[in-house]
Amino acid sequence: MDWVASIHQAIQYIEEHLREELTIREIAQQAALSPFYFQKGFAMLCGMTVGDYIRQRRLSAAGLEVLTTDRKIIDIALEFGYDSPDSFTKAFVRFHGLTPAALRKSGGAVRSFAPLRIKVTLEGGQNMDCKIMKKEAFTVLCRAKTFKYEDAAAQVPQFWAEHFGTGGGKVVCGMYGINLDESMGGNEFEYLIADNYDPAKEIPDGFTTRTIPAHTWAVFPCTGRMPQALQGLNQQIFSQWLPTNPDYKIAAGINVELYSDASRFEDGTQDQDYYCEVWVPVEKK
């Protein structure tokens, strides 16, 4: 299954189960991707998170249900995943601009949010720098923490801030940021702030080691101010390279970001020449 077809299949699954409980894990399974890569790819291709998409589709469908039936509002709320009339009404007002009762009374138009249809357009002839690299297993010294996928966007940056704020940078400077979800089927993943491990040294309290398995990696260089340059690169990887690459697909639930020492650059991570890399594990299609 190619990249775009995988996302299409996941979107279809969401539509078929819109009135049921949905988890990122089960949706990602439909795309044969780890939850991490599925969520990242979905956001890059669709311009919104999976959670936002599901919420807007449900509220759009709930609006039609309110307008075209005489069912109780509480029953509609429960059907679309809301556990109370109050939470449903607040979300409904944010989306439609009026309460369910007011919409039903007025008989006015509902805001529509149609199911997504993904198209990949080839334009511009822009080349992406990428090298395919085989690398043996390697071990890192790290501070590790487990995150739920839905919380990661907000909590991972906090994890970095806590690491440096508590002096962790004296032990691990953060050469790598690594996402580990080797099962590609859970609701959580382990995130590592890591450096290469020196077995001759003791492992300090609060730190551990992890071994990254041998893989073939697609390595994407990134130069520019952070985080904008890295965000732009990820956009290209998921909207250009993966959908159109005829040879490779994602092979495992691992993502590695390799960072340069910011002290080597005049403006640190805000320097226009700051360098980092994104490593994506791949295999032949």
One Martini backbone bead per residue (centre of mass of N, CA, C, O) as a GRO file, in nm:
protein
  285
    1MET     BB    1   0.094   0.037   0.025
    2ASP     BB    2   0.071   0.353  -0.021
    3TRP     BB    3   0.072   0.648   0.136
    4VAL     BB    4  -0.200   0.771   0.035
    5ALA     BB    5  -0.367   0.512   0.061
    6SER     BB    6  -0.335   0.489   0.366
    7ILE     BB    7  -0.482   0.753   0.440
    8HIS     BB    8  -0.745   0.689   0.296
    9GLN     BB    9  -0.817   0.438   0.464
   10ALA     BB   10  -0.833   0.587   0.734
   11ILE     BB   11  -1.059   0.785   0.656
   12GLN     BB   12  -1.269   0.568   0.597
   13TYR     BB   13  -1.272   0.451   0.881
   14ILE     BB   14  -1.373   0.702   1.022
   15GLU     BB   15  -1.645   0.719   0.871
   16GLU     BB   16  -1.748   0.426   0.961
   17HIS     BB   17  -1.673   0.528   1.292
   18LEU     BB   18  -1.788   0.813   1.394
   19ARG     BB   19  -2.002   0.680   1.626
   20GLU     BB   20  -1.741   0.579   1.758
   21GLU     BB   21  -1.482   0.472   1.915
   22LEU     BB   22  -1.156   0.626   1.876
   23THR     BB   23  -0.820   0.539   1.792
   24ILE     BB   24  -0.509   0.586   1.683
   25ARG     BB   25  -0.422   0.295   1.666
   26GLU     BB   26  -0.656   0.183   1.482
   27ILE     BB   27  -0.618   0.383   1.251
   28ALA     BB   28  -0.317   0.321   1.187
   29GLN     BB   29  -0.363   0.021   1.113
   30GLN     BB   30  -0.508   0.083   0.840
   31ALA     BB   31  -0.217   0.214   0.735
   32ALA     BB   32   0.036   0.058   0.835
   33LEU     BB   33   0.117   0.243   1.091
   34SER     BB   34   0.241   0.427   1.307
   35PRO     BB   35   0.116   0.662   1.506
   36PHE     BB   36   0.336   0.865   1.454
   37TYR     BB   37   0.341   0.865   1.136
   38PHE     BB   38   0.045   0.911   1.093
   39GLN     BB   39   0.012   1.186   1.238
   40LYS     BB   40   0.230   1.335   1.085
   41GLY     BB   41   0.127   1.282   0.795
   42PHE     BB   42  -0.156   1.394   0.827
   43ALA     BB   43  -0.078   1.685   0.899
   44MET     BB   44   0.089   1.741   0.639
   45LEU     BB   45  -0.143   1.670   0.427
   46CYS     BB   46  -0.410   1.814   0.590
   47GLY     BB   47  -0.356   2.056   0.815
   48MET     BB   48  -0.425   1.851   1.058
   49THR     BB   49  -0.533   1.678   1.303
   50VAL     BB   50  -0.695   1.398   1.379
   51GLY     BB   51  -0.868   1.514   1.609
   52ASP     BB   52  -0.979   1.759   1.452
   53TYR     BB   53  -1.114   1.602   1.227
   54ILE     BB   54  -1.310   1.436   1.398
   55ARG     BB   55  -1.455   1.671   1.535
   56GLN     BB   56  -1.560   1.810   1.273
   57ARG     BB   57  -1.716   1.571   1.159
   58ARG     BB   58  -1.905   1.529   1.402
   59LEU     BB   59  -2.029   1.818   1.413
   60SER     BB   60  -2.143   1.813   1.131
   61ALA     BB   61  -2.323   1.559   1.170
   62ALA     BB   62  -2.476   1.665   1.421
   63GLY     BB   63  -2.615   1.904   1.284
   64LEU     BB   64  -2.792   1.734   1.097
   65GLU     BB   65  -2.932   1.575   1.321
   66VAL     BB   66  -3.065   1.817   1.461
   67LEU     BB   67  -3.217   1.933   1.201
   68THR     BB   68  -3.354   1.635   1.083
   69THR     BB   69  -3.440   1.566   1.380
   70ASP     BB   70  -3.610   1.460   1.707
   71ARG     BB   71  -3.388   1.402   1.876
   72LYS     BB   72  -3.217   1.400   2.145
   73ILE     BB   73  -2.946   1.576   2.233
   74ILE     BB   74  -2.812   1.367   2.424
   75ASP     BB   75  -2.807   1.135   2.214
   76ILE     BB   76  -2.625   1.278   2.011
   77ALA     BB   77  -2.388   1.333   2.195
   78LEU     BB   78  -2.322   1.036   2.265
   79GLU     BB   79  -2.283   0.933   1.971
   80PHE     BB   80  -2.034   1.167   1.937
   81GLY     BB   81  -1.859   1.145   2.229
   82TYR     BB   82  -2.031   1.288   2.451
   83ASP     BB   83  -2.083   1.302   2.817
   84SER     BB   84  -2.238   1.587   2.780
   85PRO     BB   85  -2.434   1.856   2.708
   86ASP     BB   86  -2.225   2.077   2.773
   87SER     BB   87  -1.986   1.985   2.594
   88PHE     BB   88  -2.149   1.980   2.333
   89THR     BB   89  -2.247   2.274   2.325
   90LYS     BB   90  -1.970   2.412   2.321
   91ALA     BB   91  -1.870   2.276   2.058
   92PHE     BB   92  -2.110   2.356   1.880
   93VAL     BB   93  -2.075   2.666   1.901
   94ARG     BB   94  -1.787   2.680   1.785
   95PHE     BB   95  -1.878   2.558   1.506
   96HIS     BB   96  -2.190   2.690   1.445
   97GLY     BB   97  -2.274   2.952   1.651
   98LEU     BB   98  -2.488   2.760   1.801
   99THR     BB   99  -2.712   2.592   1.949
  100PRO     BB  100  -2.892   2.315   1.912
  101ALA     BB  101  -3.167   2.444   1.985
  102ALA     BB  102  -3.139   2.693   1.796
  103LEU     BB  103  -3.110   2.538   1.534
  104ARG     BB  104  -3.377   2.384   1.544
  105LYS     BB  105  -3.562   2.636   1.567
  106SER     BB  106  -3.456   2.793   1.303
  107GLY     BB  107  -3.360   2.606   1.052
  108GLY     BB  108  -3.085   2.649   0.968
  109ALA     BB  109  -2.773   2.644   0.869
  110VAL     BB  110  -2.505   2.433   0.848
  111ARG     BB  111  -2.195   2.345   0.908
  112SER     BB  112  -1.961   2.217   0.678
  113PHE     BB  113  -1.757   1.900   0.687
  114ALA     BB  114  -1.589   1.729   0.474
  115PRO     BB  115  -1.443   1.480   0.358
  116LEU     BB  116  -1.141   1.384   0.279
  117ARG     BB  117  -0.930   1.456  -0.015
  118ILE     BB  118  -0.640   1.333  -0.155
  119LYS     BB  119  -0.385   1.525  -0.327
  120VAL     BB  120  -0.105   1.488  -0.546
  121THR     BB  121   0.104   1.752  -0.657
  122LEU     BB  122   0.314   1.807  -0.922
  123GLU     BB  123   0.559   2.070  -0.862
  124GLY     BB  124   0.858   2.261  -0.959
  125GLY     BB  125   1.099   2.046  -0.942
  126GLN     BB  126   1.185   1.978  -0.651
  127ASN     BB  127   1.455   1.895  -0.466
  128MET     BB  128   1.557   1.633  -0.241
  129ASP     BB  129   1.761   1.574   0.008
  130CYS     BB  130   1.887   1.228   0.002
  131LYS     BB  131   2.001   0.949   0.195
  132ILE     BB  132   2.097   0.610   0.192
  133MET     BB  133   2.141   0.436   0.511
  134LYS     BB  134   2.340   0.202   0.667
  135LYS     BB  135   2.289   0.092   1.014
  136GLU     BB  136   2.388  -0.011   1.288
  137ALA     BB  137   2.350  -0.074   1.586
  138PHE     BB  138   2.281   0.164   1.857
  139THR     BB  139   2.383   0.329   2.157
  140VAL     BB  140   2.217   0.520   2.412
  141LEU     BB  141   2.216   0.794   2.618
  142CYS     BB  142   1.929   0.864   2.836
  143ARG     BB  143   1.626   1.035   2.855
  144ALA     BB  144   1.315   0.885   2.946
  145LYS     BB  145   0.973   0.903   2.803
  146THR     BB  146   0.628   0.855   2.821
  147PHE     BB  147   0.376   0.904   2.564
  148LYS     BB  148   0.098   1.023   2.446
  149TYR     BB  149   0.002   1.112   2.141
  150GLU     BB  150  -0.205   1.349   2.218
  151ASP     BB  151   0.036   1.496   2.413
  152ALA     BB  152   0.317   1.543   2.269
  153ALA     BB  153   0.327   1.832   2.145
  154ALA     BB  154   0.334   1.963   2.442
  155GLN     BB  155   0.536   1.767   2.620
  156VAL     BB  156   0.814   1.745   2.481
  157PRO     BB  157   0.916   2.038   2.519
  158GLN     BB  158   0.899   2.015   2.830
  159PHE     BB  159   1.111   1.793   2.857
  160TRP     BB  160   1.346   1.959   2.756
  161ALA     BB  161   1.324   2.187   2.966
  162GLU     BB  162   1.365   2.002   3.213
  163HIS     BB  163   1.637   1.886   3.142
  164PHE     BB  164   1.793   2.163   3.143
  165GLY     BB  165   1.673   2.282   3.416
  166THR     BB  166   1.816   2.016   3.582
  167GLY     BB  167   2.112   1.958   3.433
  168GLY     BB  168   2.110   1.736   3.197
  169GLY     BB  169   2.315   1.871   2.987
  170LYS     BB  170   2.578   1.758   3.141
  171VAL     BB  171   2.516   1.459   3.034
  172VAL     BB  172   2.292   1.534   2.804
  173CYS     BB  173   2.287   1.743   2.521
  174GLY     BB  174   2.113   1.645   2.262
  175MET     BB  175   2.182   1.492   1.980
  176TYR     BB  176   1.905   1.343   2.025
  177GLY     BB  177   1.570   1.274   1.893
  178ILE     BB  178   1.362   0.994   1.998
  179ASN     BB  179   1.128   0.770   1.855
  180LEU     BB  180   0.954   0.488   2.019
  181ASP     BB  181   0.751   0.229   1.822
  182GLU     BB  182   0.798  -0.090   1.748
  183SER     BB  183   0.499  -0.207   1.742
  184MET     BB  184   0.291  -0.011   1.593
  185GLY     BB  185   0.020  -0.031   1.831
  186GLY     BB  186   0.003   0.200   2.026
  187ASN     BB  187  -0.071   0.488   2.247
  188GLU     BB  188   0.244   0.489   2.286
  189PHE     BB  189   0.568   0.647   2.345
  190GLU     BB  190   0.917   0.677   2.335
  191TYR     BB  191   1.129   0.937   2.455
  192LEU     BB  192   1.459   1.063   2.355
  193ILE     BB  193   1.730   1.209   2.519
  194ALA     BB  194   2.042   1.191   2.333
  195ASP     BB  195   2.348   1.003   2.329
  196ASN     BB  196   2.622   0.858   2.291
  197TYR     BB  197   2.751   0.561   2.417
  198ASP     BB  198   2.982   0.502   2.692
  199PRO     BB  199   3.085   0.204   2.841
  200ALA     BB  200   3.315   0.337   3.034
  201LYS     BB  201   3.068   0.469   3.163
  202GLU     BB  202   2.855   0.563   3.384
  203ILE     BB  203   2.520   0.558   3.482
  204PRO     BB  204   2.328   0.790   3.572
  205ASP     BB  205   2.095   0.908   3.748
  206GLY     BB  206   1.803   0.915   3.538
  207PHE     BB  207   1.940   0.719   3.339
  208THR     BB  208   1.979   0.544   3.020
  209THR     BB  209   1.949   0.279   2.781
  210ARG     BB  210   1.939   0.242   2.416
  211THR     BB  211   1.868   0.034   2.133
  212ILE     BB  212   1.913   0.085   1.797
  213PRO     BB  213   1.832  -0.064   1.534
  214ALA     BB  214   1.897  -0.192   1.251
  215HIS     BB  215   1.899   0.014   0.946
  216THR     BB  216   1.742   0.172   0.692
  217TRP     BB  217   1.802   0.517   0.598
  218ALA     BB  218   1.647   0.821   0.559
  219VAL     BB  219   1.840   1.116   0.499
  220PHE     BB  220   1.766   1.454   0.611
  221PRO     BB  221   1.866   1.760   0.556
  222CYS     BB  222   1.899   2.065   0.775
  223THR     BB  223   1.879   2.425   0.714
  224GLY     BB  224   1.823   2.649   0.985
  225ARG     BB  225   1.584   2.771   1.164
  226MET     BB  226   1.444   2.706   1.471
  227PRO     BB  227   1.166   2.512   1.380
  228GLN     BB  228   1.106   2.587   1.080
  229ALA     BB  229   1.296   2.406   0.912
  230LEU     BB  230   1.191   2.134   1.024
  231GLN     BB  231   0.896   2.170   0.944
  232GLY     BB  232   0.949   2.196   0.639
  233LEU     BB  233   1.079   1.920   0.601
  234ASN     BB  234   0.843   1.744   0.698
  235GLN     BB  235   0.651   1.842   0.481
  236GLN     BB  236   0.816   1.722   0.245
  237ILE     BB  237   0.830   1.428   0.326
  238PHE     BB  238   0.502   1.383   0.345
  239SER     BB  239   0.417   1.542   0.059
  240GLN     BB  240   0.660   1.422  -0.137
  241TRP     BB  241   0.847   1.177  -0.086
  242LEU     BB  242   0.653   0.948   0.005
  243PRO     BB  243   0.427   0.966  -0.226
  244THR     BB  244   0.666   0.950  -0.478
  245ASN     BB  245   0.828   0.711  -0.394
  246PRO     BB  246   0.913   0.404  -0.565
  247ASP     BB  247   1.104   0.235  -0.336
  248TYR     BB  248   0.998   0.346  -0.048
  249LYS     BB  249   0.918   0.264   0.297
  250ILE     BB  250   0.814   0.240   0.600
  251ALA     BB  251   0.960   0.014   0.861
  252ALA     BB  252   0.929   0.182   1.142
  253GLY     BB  253   0.874   0.311   1.488
  254ILE     BB  254   1.107   0.534   1.401
  255ASN     BB  255   1.263   0.853   1.506
  256VAL     BB  256   1.534   1.070   1.398
  257GLU     BB  257   1.707   1.345   1.550
  258LEU     BB  258   1.989   1.537   1.447
  259TYR     BB  259   2.205   1.749   1.635
  260SER     BB  260   2.375   2.018   1.661
  261ASP     BB  261   2.594   2.221   1.811
  262ALA     BB  262   2.490   2.534   1.898
  263SER     BB  263   2.777   2.663   1.982
  264ARG     BB  264   2.884   2.669   1.671
  265PHE     BB  265   2.673   2.902   1.653
  266GLU     BB  266   2.611   3.226   1.675
  267ASP     BB  267   2.267   3.172   1.697
  268GLY     BB  268   2.232   2.891   1.718
  269THR     BB  269   1.918   2.770   1.640
  270GLN     BB  270   1.883   3.069   1.485
  271ASP     BB  271   2.063   2.999   1.269
  272GLN     BB  272   2.083   2.987   0.920
  273ASP     BB  273   2.316   2.734   0.955
  274TYR     BB  274   2.175   2.535   1.101
  275TYR     BB  275   2.216   2.175   1.179
  276CYS     BB  276   2.019   1.888   1.072
  277GLU     BB  277   1.843   1.566   1.107
  278VAL     BB  278   1.638   1.316   0.939
  279TRP     BB  279   1.537   0.983   1.035
  280VAL     BB  280   1.407   0.718   0.823
  281PRO     BB  281   1.282   0.412   0.821
  282VAL     BB  282   1.349   0.179   0.552
  283GLU     BB  283   1.204  -0.002   0.267
  284LYS     BB  284   1.132  -0.194   0.027
  285LYS     BB  285   0.847  -0.236  -0.180
   0.00000   0.00000   0.00000
